[in-house]
Amino acid sequence: MFASFVLALRSAGLPASVTEYLTLMGAMKAGVADYSIDDFYYLCRATLVKDERHLDRFDRVFGEVFKGLEPPEGIAIQNLPEEWLKKVAEKFLTPEEMDKIEKLGGLEALMKRLQELMAEQKGRHQGGSKWIGTGGTSPFGAYGANPEGVRIGQQEGRNRRAIKVWDRREFKDLDDSVELGTRNIKLALRRLRRFARQGAPTELDIPETIRTTANNAGYLDLKMVPERHNTVKVLLFLDIGGSMDEHVRICEELFSAARGEFKHLEYFYFHNCIYERVWKTNRRRNDNLTPTEEVMRKYGPDYKAIFVGDASMSPYEISHPGGSVEHWNDESGAVWMHRLTSHFRRSAWLNPRPKNAWDHAMSISMLRKVLENRMFPLTLGGIDEMAKELNR
Amino acid sequence: MSGFKSTERYIASRDLEVAVNAAVALERPLLVKGEPGTGKTVLAHEIAEALGHPLIEWHVKSTTKAQQGLYEYDAVSRLRDGQLGDERVRDISNYIVRGKLWDAFVSGVQTVVLIDEIDKADIEFPNDLLLELDRMRFFVYETRETVVAKHRPIVIITSNNEKELPDAFLRRCFFHYIRFPDRETMEAIVQTHYPDIRQDLAREALTVFFKIREVPGLKKKPATSELLDWLKLLMIEDLPVEALRSKDPHVVIPPLHGALLKNEQDVHLFERLAFLSRRG
């Protein structure tokens, strides 16, 4: 009977399968849920969700599918006393927001409109800009973007029963594909690892030992090999300044993760696009420049080059000589990028701007073309994809 | 049905109880995730205690292999015995060293097995245990015998999310994410651990604790275990409540903060914020 629920979960992107469905059935049969809707919800969650990032999505689907199943003891939203709403509004709104409300006719007017809407509206609502519901921009409802909105069903409430467990959506913060932290980035970068044996022999080489022991007429002859180490070499080019300022934090995290993860890591800074010189210290960038040619001479093609930048600039900065905003460049950025990408055969670009914004900037498309599409968003998923690409 | 419930020493939320009972009823592993310090490992101890089963702990490290949980064949000592002409050498089973899961499988009563921090091990580790945890049996190649669980053990697996676990593995588990307790729950937890703590001290300490957790940009937010350590220190030192409530500009950092903030950047950050708020 819950097949449609599992299907709804699957269409919401949760990887629930027949195995889990059968497990749920088994648990129901064993009486784990005990005829309580809350327990049933907990049981479904423990059975069908396997990753805390999916918990919020699960809550939403559960709310959709089992709408109306909950016992009537919860306070119907239409019966919310006006006092209570006012208190909520006062509790959650900052003075500035209260000011805004005053501009809109004051709290009184807002409350009146809310009551009107309540009378008009029946049922649950999601999205949109007028009705009371969730995720919309209407001033009424929960999880909305309207600063003068009244949140309904979002706060913990005096009376816990007023909000159903799954409607509390406590795992909202976890449902985030860009939940980046140094540790997570390190794990993503780990995919780039390449192992090789180097250094002092400290491990027992069993096949070799067996062979030499056999040759030695059965008397033990131990053979050792060096331990395996990560030997991947990474060259990091970081865009700095200008439009990159808003991405400083995430770039810092990436940088510190990369520093911890790779033994052979070199990094250089550039601005907007790479030309004939890069630098290592930002404070003394004018007298401490490294020619890009030297970088290519010094670091062989075995280095993997990763460019980090938002690639958002005037197209001329890429296509034309002299296009740089900082100095006169004899050769265009595109020429230098071609040189670098053909020298470092394993190269990729990480872009902190969201992927769906890429098509709106001409410079991003241009650089993507130069990199033969090896541009990835600076999210965990993006780093993962990049690592796969670089390891091909 | 009777089953696992909050105990005097361990406060389990209702959803955790349901998850544990489901895992016990269906004899499937329970995977527990959550912030460090929210009581993932302690949970296994409490389940064992509540159900009256012996607990077998298997702490996983980065070098742990799945095979080590089943058994290991000590080839080197057999080789040595062979060269010395020891009689034991003729029977290979003398050199099979039992692992934790073997112990759990052959135990006369049902056991609780804790596989702690499974994400520390190699990425293939969970996959190598699929069949063993599903069927609760494995084959010993050296002696050609099959070890079958007499009683399917209750398996609790904890993870700190350092590695993604394979889907096939997840399918076979129940999953529970331990949420960070809210203030109410936290008060209950403090009560169960230190029933004779001074109420005013506990209240002030909790306020300070939740305030610290709200500081943006902390590298490691203090969790339940840190709070409990800190409270213990406060109780030992027998500090007056005023020390926590102090508006004295010279005391910006809560006393004995070492138990709460675990790296120097966090302490610096906190000092800076406290300094700013004092000026403003």
Interface residues (C-beta under 8 A of the other chain):
Chain A: P15 S17 T19 E20 T23 G26 A27 A30 G31 V32 A33 D34 D38 D39 Y42 L43 R45 A46 T47 V49 K50 D51 E52 L55 E170 F171 L174 R183 L187 G218 Y219 L220
Chain B: M1 R14 D15 V18 A19 N21 A22 A23 A25 L26 R28 L30 L31 K33 L79 Q83 E162 K163 L165 D167 L170 R171 R172 C173 F174 F175 H176 Y177 R179
